[in-house]
Amino acid sequence: MNGRAAVLIGSESDREIMEFARGYFEYFDIEMDLRVMSAHRNPEKVSKFAGSARSNGYHVLIGAAGMAAHLA
């Protein structure tokens, strides 16, 4: 494995779109962990996750949003 990435989406409604990205991550041998975590709704939860991401093996965090792209 070349890396580990967490893709954070704001709601389940974004999951279908972001699952399309999984093929690209697999192509480049990057583990993709897709998580529903809204920094808008649960800032403490997202902050805790992001703060411990490096020690948990993540190399990159990607914020993604559907129709409300400014929230990512």
Secondary structure, DSSP 8 states (H G I E B T S, - for coil): --EEEEEEESSGGGHHHHHTTHHHHHHTTEEEEEEE--TTT-HHHHHHHHHHTGGGT-SEEEEE-SS-GGG-
